Amino acid sequence: MKKPIIILMLCLMTMSQAYSQGILINHNCTNLSLIPTQWIDSAKANLKISYQHTSHGSQLVSGITAIASTHGGVYNFSSSSYGLDSSVFLNDYGMPDASDLGTLGDLSWQTATTNVLSNPECNRNVVIWSWCGGVSTNDSAGITTYLNTMSAFEAANPTIKFVYMTGHLDGTGPTGNLNLMNNMIRAYCIANDKILFDFADIESYAPGENQNYMEWCATDGLFYDASCLDPWNGTNWALSWVNAHAGHGYITDLNACSECQHSDTPAEAKLNCVLKGNAFWWLLAAMAGWDQWEGIAETSPGSREIVLYPNPSDGRVFLNTGTRIISLVEIYNSSGARVLASSTPSKSIDLSGFSKGTYVVRLVAGNTSATEKLVIK
């Protein structure tokens, strides 16, 4: 089966290590059961979120709302539906002076963010904006404006976490403008240790499958055509997955979705919102301090073992994994291309032939993966 060549396999980089790292949330981050519930509690206790979006971005909120209705308990949350409300966890439509991230360098969202953050009553420490169709119709100059503006917000507000996003799928496949611009966002976030919610990647994969449906020109409604001739009238991967997984908990959750905009026909496509909601909780738990390696046996329980050393490296890299059994090692460059994959990894990797620069190493152990940034000098 064809493997993706872009940075779709990364999931979580912790923020608690000796050097700053980013958080990357994608299709590997959609299993809610892997998140320890204490980190859901921690997220709700410590994060105050302002989220602004239009219809596509509403999928995250639809997802966590459905999860709350089916799971209850720790997954219940408080929210408001317009502007700043300092008393709740989530300000949905929390920066209403702009609708979404726009396109082609539009900076209405910058003004809207500034208006909220400058309010004396503002206690928000997480800011999230989503795209509508703005990535599909954007160009590199517009994406650069977005990235630079987000970075400027981070520099001016060091106590606030700003979450980057990719744009939703649009049926144009791997060579389309959307994917090129999304890859630009991904590469920037990896190279600069940002927090990225990879919206497009989450809707590119069915749970537990390796096929990247974006490569088959998948749409925001989860339709695809392997020949890319007519994806909008093609097969729906969510419908196929649901039919093959009767009784799965995701089906209960998608049936609880009152709406999943752009992914509600057939009804099984609401799986898109369930996966986005699961990934949203994963993102928030990670920002609250959750380390994805938790749950994997370690020599010293509760401690984080060194994974890669030396780092920076001149090319010879050792894997110190303790009692973890690593089944896969993948390495991506800063442009998002996978440059190495090994399903039979040893305790060391020879990267002396690689160019100097920043790489991301993904390690898989059992049903869990983790990533480390590696610098080759």
C-alpha positions, 0 to 999 in steps of 0.5 A: 500500500502506498505510503504518504510522503508528507508529514502525516505520521507525527502525533505528539511532542511533549512540551516538558522536555529539556528543549522546547518541542511542539505538539502535532495532532493528526490521525494517530491522535483519535483514540480517546481511550489512550488519553488518561482521564486525569489529563482531561481533568487537568486540561479543564482545570488549567486551560481557558480556550478561545476558539473562532471558526465557521462551519468546518471548524465547528466539527471539533465542537460537534465532536466533543459535544457528542462525546460528552453526551455519550461518555459524560463524566470527565468529558463534560465541559462548560462553554459559551457561544459568543465572545469572551466569557471568563467563567467557562472552559471553552469560548466557542465563537470566542473572537467574533470580530472575524469569522475565520482565518480568511485567505490571501493574507487577510488579517481580520482575525488578527484584529479580532484576536487582539481585541479579545486579548486586550480586554482587561477581563480576558483570562484566555490562555489558549487561542485557536482559529480554524480555516474555512476554504482559505487554504485551498484558495491561498498562495505561499505569500498568504500562508506566510502572512498567517504563519508570521502573524501567529508567531508574532502573537506567540512572541507578544503573549508567551503565557498563551498557547496558539494553535495552528491548523491546516485546511480541510480536504477539497478533493484536489489530491496530493498535487493540489494547491490545498496540499501544497499549502498544508505542507507549508504549514506542516513544515513550518510548525515542525521546524519551529516547534509549534502546536498544530492541529492537522485538520486535513490529516484527520479526515484523510484516514479511517481508524486503524487503516494506513490508506491516505485517502487524501492521495485518492482525492478525498473531499471534506465529506470523506468521499474519494475516488482512487483514480481522482476522476470524480471524488465528489461522487465517489466512495465514502470511506466513513460509510465503508468503515462503519459498515465493517465495524458494527457495534464500535463505540465510534458509531454510538458517538457519531449517532449522538452528533446532532450535526457534523457540518459538511460531513453529514451525508451519509450519516456515517460521515459524522465519524469525521466529527467524532475523530476530530472531537477525540483529537481535540481532547488529545490536543488539550491533554497534551497542552496540559502536560500529558506525555504520550509515552505514558502507559508504556512500561519504563524502567523507572515508572513515571520518568521519561527515558532518553530516546535519542542521543546524542542530539544534536548529532553528527549522524550516528544516533542511538535509541535508548528505549529501556523496556519499550519494544520499538516496532517502527522508526520513521524519519521526516525532514523539515519539508515533511518528506519521509526519508527513512523507515525501518520496521526492524530497527536496531539500537542505533541509526546511521544518518551520516549521509543526511544533510545538516538540518532538523528532522523528526523521528517517529518511534512506534511501540505497540499501539502508541507512538511518540516523536522526537526532534533531531538536529544533524549538525 
